[in-house]
Every structure is written in C-alpha cells, then in structure tokens.
Amino acid sequence: MNTKLAGMSTSTRPGTFVCCGVRIEALTREPAAALVVDSHYGQARRTHLCNAYTLSLAVRDPEYRALLNAADVNFADGHYVAMVGRRRGFPDMAARVYGPDLMADTIDQGRARGLKHYLYGASPSTVTALAEKLAERFPGAEFVGVESPPFRPLSPEEADDLVARVAEAKPDVFWVGLGTPRQDKFVADYTARLNCTVVPVGAAFDFHAGNKPSAPEFLQRHGMEWAYRFATEPRRLWKRYLVGNPVFIYGALTDRFRTARSERR
C-alpha cells in the first residue's frame, strides 16, 4: 500500500487483495471518491480502475500486470472484482467503484475545496460536450483543461507540450478517457511528469457527454452491465466479453497457485 495516498490514513483504509495477480484496494464508492478528492497539484498519484476485462489482459500480459501493480492504487471497477474482494476478506465491498460514479462524485464533492480538473481524451466533440455537461450538472466545478489527443502515442515534442500546458493549468485531478489498455499505459508513462492525480475512466467520457447510454441500474447491481454493453455494441465488444470474461474467471480461480509459485522463488 502506497502511503502517498492521503485521502485516507493508513490506519483506516481497509487494505488490499489480489485478483488475477493484481493488487486491488478494498475501497467502495464513497471512500474512493474521498481519496481522489484529496488530490493536490504537486503530488503525483497514479491510479487505475480494474474490471474483468482489465484483469483478463493482466492475466495474459505480464508487463501489463506489472504496470498495474506499480500504481499507487487500483480501484475495483468491476462488479465481479468487488465480489472477489468480498470473498477474500473484505465483506464491506458490497459494490464496485464504477468509473462514471467516481468521476461524478469527485467533481461534485471537489467543488467545496476548489478542486481543479483536466479532461483529456475522446474526440474533440465528445470532450467538449463532456465539459459542458459536467459544468451544467456541477455549477462551480473548475475545469482548467479540455483536450482531445491524437489517436496515437504522443511524439516527444507533443509530450513536452502537454506537460507544459498541465504545469501552467495546475490541475489537481487529470481525467483520462482513452480506452483500456491505452489509458493505463498513459497513466504509467505520464503521471510523474504531470505531477497530479491521474485517473483513467474510459467510457465515462462517453456516458457523461451523452454519447452512449449507461446500463440500467438494476443490471449494474446484478453484474450484468457487460451483457447490456455487448448487446448494444456486439461487433466492437464481442472479444472483450466472450474471451475476456472466461480469462478473468480463470485468473481469479488460479490466484493462489500464482501466489504460491512466486513465494517459492
């Protein structure tokens, strides 16, 4: 557990568990938002949101797994990830830390302390609509940067320019919407240079901008959001769910064998 996470003292934070070889913070919605709200420009904090798809990639890719494990905190973004947490000693994990909720809660609660936000990702029209919708929904929220990056890795010059823009804007929280796993690689590569809390929330950009509907709440509560999203975008998401979900199950069921093997080394 990284003591740089100041949103909750190490004595009151519940701890971590391992799922698919990745360390996950045993936090639920409210304490997760409190942790992100307590962000300050000048304190680099690297976060990731882990769902079944994210962790299925971690099972298959040791480098990606190591990238996630090097973070300051990994939130349990998936219903079934939270379920694993409950079974591994954290009965209070009744619900996941859903990316769109984490974003909305942080922006809402951050108004009282003047939290500054930077929005980075999606298309120019989507990120602009996102900023407008969030400003309308949360009057007084401060957005110091709204930017759509190129759909490719940044050149060294572009990276330097981004760092300079962020240094001038001084956001406390830098929200990334680039899709998994690209956004996680961005977090790993740039958090130290951006010098703030960096949070990748993926589809939250589209949901809050109004581009896509989120799954009905009752489906989310019962862990069936994946089926809703698959039904709405089958050609794009079939591999994520029809391949990723079984790999996640395999990874969760074999964690103890990976742990035992690593302890023998």
Secondary structure per residue as TSV (DSSP state, phi and psi in degrees):
chain	resnum	aa	ss	phi	psi
A	1	M	-	360.0	130.8
A	2	N	-	-90.0	122.5
A	3	T	T	-74.5	-1.9
A	4	K	T	-70.1	-15.0
A	5	L	-	-81.2	99.8
A	6	A	T	-90.8	-3.9
A	7	G	T	-66.5	-14.9
A	8	M	S	-154.1	134.6
A	9	S	-	-65.5	155.1
A	10	T	T	-65.3	-19.6
A	11	S	T	-80.6	-21.9
A	12	T	T	-107.7	-16.0
A	13	R	S	-70.4	140.3
A	14	P	-	-72.3	-24.4
A	15	G	-	121.1	-165.9
A	16	T	E	-133.4	161.1
A	17	F	E	-137.0	167.6
A	18	V	E	-110.4	132.7
A	19	C	E	-136.2	122.1
A	20	C	T	58.3	32.1
A	21	G	T	82.4	4.7
A	22	V	E	-114.1	135.4
A	23	R	E	-76.2	125.4
A	24	I	E	-119.9	134.4
A	25	E	E	-75.7	132.1
A	26	A	-	-84.0	61.5
A	27	L	-	-111.6	148.0
A	28	T	-	-105.2	-172.8
A	29	R	H	-57.5	-52.7
A	30	E	H	-67.2	-50.3
A	31	P	H	-65.5	-28.8
A	32	A	H	-65.0	-44.3
A	33	A	H	-64.2	-41.0
A	34	A	H	-60.4	-37.5
A	35	L	H	-64.1	-43.5
A	36	V	H	-73.4	-36.0
A	37	V	H	-59.0	-33.7
A	38	D	S	-84.6	56.0
A	39	S	-	-110.5	150.9
A	40	H	-	-142.8	133.6
A	41	Y	T	-60.4	136.0
A	42	G	T	104.1	-9.8
A	43	Q	-	-119.6	105.0
A	44	A	-	-80.3	123.1
A	45	R	E	-135.0	124.6
A	46	R	E	-102.1	119.1
A	47	T	E	-124.4	157.7
A	48	H	E	-141.0	152.1
A	49	L	E	-110.8	120.9
A	50	C	E	-110.2	119.3
A	51	N	-	-116.8	-172.7
A	52	A	H	-60.9	-39.2
A	53	Y	H	-66.0	-47.1
A	54	T	H	-54.2	-47.3
A	55	L	H	-74.9	-26.4
A	56	S	H	-65.7	-36.1
A	57	L	H	-66.0	-38.5
A	58	A	H	-65.1	-34.7
A	59	V	H	-61.8	-40.6
A	60	R	H	-87.7	-18.1
A	61	D	-	-128.3	101.4
A	62	P	H	-59.1	-34.0
A	63	E	H	-67.6	-40.6
A	64	Y	H	-66.9	-39.2
A	65	R	H	-61.1	-43.5
A	66	A	H	-65.2	-37.3
A	67	L	H	-59.1	-46.4
A	68	L	H	-65.9	-40.8
A	69	N	H	-70.4	-14.7
A	70	A	T	-86.4	-1.4
A	71	A	S	-73.5	165.1
A	72	D	S	-75.7	-36.1
A	73	V	E	-155.0	139.6
A	74	N	E	-116.4	118.1
A	75	F	E	-85.9	149.7
A	76	A	E	-84.5	87.1
A	77	D	-	-77.9	-20.8
A	78	G	S	-99.6	146.1
A	79	H	H	-56.6	-44.2
A	80	Y	H	-77.6	-23.4
A	81	V	H	-67.4	-43.6
A	82	A	H	-62.3	-37.0
A	83	M	H	-61.5	-42.5
A	84	V	H	-60.4	-41.5
A	85	G	H	-59.0	-42.4
A	86	R	H	-60.9	-39.8
A	87	R	H	-77.1	-11.9
A	88	R	T	-112.1	30.4
A	89	G	T	106.5	8.9
A	90	F	-	-127.5	76.4
A	91	P	T	-63.4	-18.2
A	92	D	T	-76.9	-6.6
A	93	M	-	-79.1	68.9
A	94	A	-	-77.3	-17.3
A	95	A	S	-149.4	160.2
A	96	R	-	-80.2	171.7
A	97	V	-	-99.4	89.0
A	98	Y	-	-76.0	129.2
A	99	G	H	-52.0	-50.3
A	100	P	H	-60.6	-36.1
A	101	D	H	-69.1	-42.2
A	102	L	H	-60.2	-41.5
A	103	M	H	-65.6	-48.2
A	104	A	H	-64.8	-43.7
A	105	D	H	-63.2	-42.6
A	106	T	H	-65.3	-45.0
A	107	I	H	-65.0	-41.9
A	108	D	H	-61.5	-56.0
A	109	Q	H	-71.3	-26.2
A	110	G	H	-72.3	-13.6
A	111	R	G	-62.1	-35.1
A	112	A	G	-65.5	-26.2
A	113	R	G	-113.2	11.8
A	114	G	T	69.3	35.7
A	115	L	-	-63.1	135.4
A	116	K	E	-104.7	135.6
A	117	H	E	-121.1	146.8
A	118	Y	E	-125.1	126.3
A	119	L	E	-104.6	122.8
A	120	Y	E	-137.3	110.3
A	121	G	E	149.1	179.7
A	122	A	S	62.0	-167.2
A	123	S	-	-85.1	163.1
A	124	P	H	-56.3	-41.7
A	125	S	H	-68.2	-37.7
A	126	T	H	-69.0	-46.7
A	127	V	H	-69.3	-31.0
A	128	T	H	-67.6	-45.5
A	129	A	H	-62.3	-37.9
A	130	L	H	-59.6	-49.0
A	131	A	H	-60.7	-41.4
A	132	E	H	-65.7	-44.0
A	133	K	H	-66.2	-41.5
A	134	L	H	-68.2	-39.2
A	135	A	H	-65.4	-36.2
A	136	E	H	-70.5	-40.1
A	137	R	H	-73.6	-34.9
A	138	F	S	-124.4	76.5
A	139	P	T	-56.3	135.6
A	140	G	T	94.3	-13.3
A	141	A	-	-66.1	140.7
A	142	E	E	-108.1	117.6
A	143	F	E	-110.8	112.6
A	144	V	E	-99.0	-1.8
A	145	G	E	-160.1	135.2
A	146	V	E	-137.4	114.6
A	147	E	E	-148.5	137.4
A	148	S	-	-108.6	116.2
A	149	P	-	-82.2	166.8
A	150	P	-	-67.1	152.5
A	151	F	S	-86.0	63.0
A	152	R	S	-171.7	166.8
A	153	P	-	-61.5	145.6
A	154	L	-	-71.3	143.5
A	155	S	-	-71.4	162.7
A	156	P	H	-55.4	-38.4
A	157	E	H	-67.8	-42.2
A	158	E	H	-64.5	-38.4
A	159	A	H	-63.6	-43.5
A	160	D	H	-62.8	-40.3
A	161	D	H	-64.2	-41.7
A	162	L	H	-61.6	-46.7
A	163	V	H	-59.5	-39.6
A	164	A	H	-66.2	-41.1
A	165	R	H	-64.1	-41.7
A	166	V	H	-68.2	-38.7
A	167	A	H	-62.5	-34.4
A	168	E	H	-74.3	-38.5
A	169	A	H	-78.2	-30.4
A	170	K	-	53.8	58.1
A	171	P	-	-74.6	153.0
A	172	D	S	-85.9	-37.0
A	173	V	E	-128.0	130.8
A	174	F	E	-113.2	108.9
A	175	W	E	-90.9	131.5
A	176	V	E	-117.6	128.6
A	177	G	E	-127.7	78.9
A	178	L	S	-118.4	-4.4
A	179	G	-	86.9	150.3
A	180	T	T	-88.2	137.5
A	181	P	T	-95.4	3.8
A	182	R	H	-57.9	-41.6
A	183	Q	H	-68.3	-31.1
A	184	D	H	-69.3	-37.3
A	185	K	H	-64.4	-39.3
A	186	F	H	-60.9	-46.0
A	187	V	H	-57.8	-46.0
A	188	A	H	-63.4	-38.6
A	189	D	H	-79.5	-29.0
A	190	Y	H	-117.8	-11.8
A	191	T	H	-57.3	-47.0
A	192	A	H	-61.4	-37.3
A	193	R	H	-75.4	-33.6
A	194	L	H	-77.5	-23.6
A	195	N	T	64.1	40.1
A	196	C	S	-154.7	-176.4
A	197	T	E	-80.4	125.8
A	198	V	E	-114.0	125.2
A	199	V	E	-127.7	115.4
A	200	P	E	-88.8	120.8
A	201	V	-	-122.4	5.3
A	202	G	T	50.7	-116.2
A	203	A	T	-64.7	-11.7
A	204	A	H	-57.1	-31.8
A	205	F	H	-61.0	-47.2
A	206	D	H	-68.1	-40.4
A	207	F	H	-64.8	-49.4
A	208	H	H	-71.8	-26.5
A	209	A	H	-77.3	-13.9
A	210	G	T	88.3	11.0
A	211	N	S	-73.9	-35.4
A	212	K	S	-134.7	144.4
A	213	P	-	-81.2	142.2
A	214	S	-	-81.9	161.3
A	215	A	-	-64.8	147.6
A	216	P	-	-54.3	147.5
A	217	E	H	-58.9	-37.6
A	218	F	H	-66.5	-31.8
A	219	L	H	-69.9	-39.5
A	220	Q	H	-63.4	-41.5
A	221	R	H	-62.6	-29.8
A	222	H	T	-102.8	16.8
A	223	G	T	70.5	26.6
A	224	M	-	-112.2	16.5
A	225	E	H	-59.0	-36.9
A	226	W	H	-58.8	-38.6
A	227	A	H	-67.5	-37.8
A	228	Y	H	-65.0	-47.3
A	229	R	H	-67.0	-37.6
A	230	F	H	-62.9	-40.7
A	231	A	H	-67.0	-30.8
A	232	T	H	-85.4	-26.9
A	233	E	S	-137.8	62.0
A	234	P	H	-63.6	-38.5
A	235	R	H	-68.3	-33.4
A	236	R	H	-84.2	-32.7
A	237	L	H	-109.4	1.4
A	238	W	H	-59.6	-42.9
A	239	K	H	-68.4	-37.7
A	240	R	H	-56.5	-43.7
A	241	Y	H	-95.3	-43.6
A	242	L	H	-74.3	-25.7
A	243	V	T	-100.2	-45.4
A	244	G	H	-64.6	-41.2
A	245	N	H	-62.1	-47.2
A	246	P	H	-62.0	-37.0
A	247	V	H	-64.6	-40.4
A	248	F	H	-59.9	-46.2
A	249	I	H	-60.0	-45.1
A	250	Y	H	-58.6	-45.8
A	251	G	H	-62.7	-42.1
A	252	A	H	-67.2	-38.2
A	253	L	H	-72.5	-23.3
A	254	T	T	-104.8	10.3
A	255	D	H	-56.8	-42.5
A	256	R	H	-64.5	-31.6
A	257	F	H	-72.3	-38.9
A	258	R	H	-64.4	-41.2
A	259	T	H	-63.3	-44.7
A	260	A	H	-63.6	-40.1
A	261	R	H	-64.8	-41.9
A	262	S	H	-67.7	-33.4
A	263	E	H	-71.0	-25.4
A	264	R	H	-78.2	-17.4
A	265	R	-	-76.4	360.0
